[in-house]
Amino acid sequence: MRAEILVSGRVQGVGFRRFARNAGERLGVKSNPINLRDGRVFVIAEGKPEALELFIKELRKGPMFAHVENVDVTYREALGNVYDM
């Protein structure tokens, strides 16, 4: 399964992308977090549904200095490569 995730709040300049990549590695989720110009982080993630749910739960928390205000998730069919949009 594939999840396209938009995370808003104080999520840039606080190690959020590294946090997302590390959380994905721990949970067996392949992820590609990208900073957007508007201050949000866009994360493409693929993995098993239960692993994706745990991953999204971690993103809602974020790293220590982040303040996550909103997480929007769209589910799609997996493409097999998190770098394909």
HELIX and SHEET records of a PDB file:
HELIX    1   1 PHE A   16  LEU A   27  1                                  12    
HELIX    2   2 PRO A   49  LYS A   61  1                                  13    
SHEET    1   A 4 LYS A  30  ASN A  35  0                                        
SHEET    2   A 4 VAL A  41  GLU A  46 -1                                        
SHEET    3   A 4 ARG A   2  ARG A  10 -1                                        
SHEET    4   A 4 HIS A  67  ARG A  76 -1                                        
END                                                                             
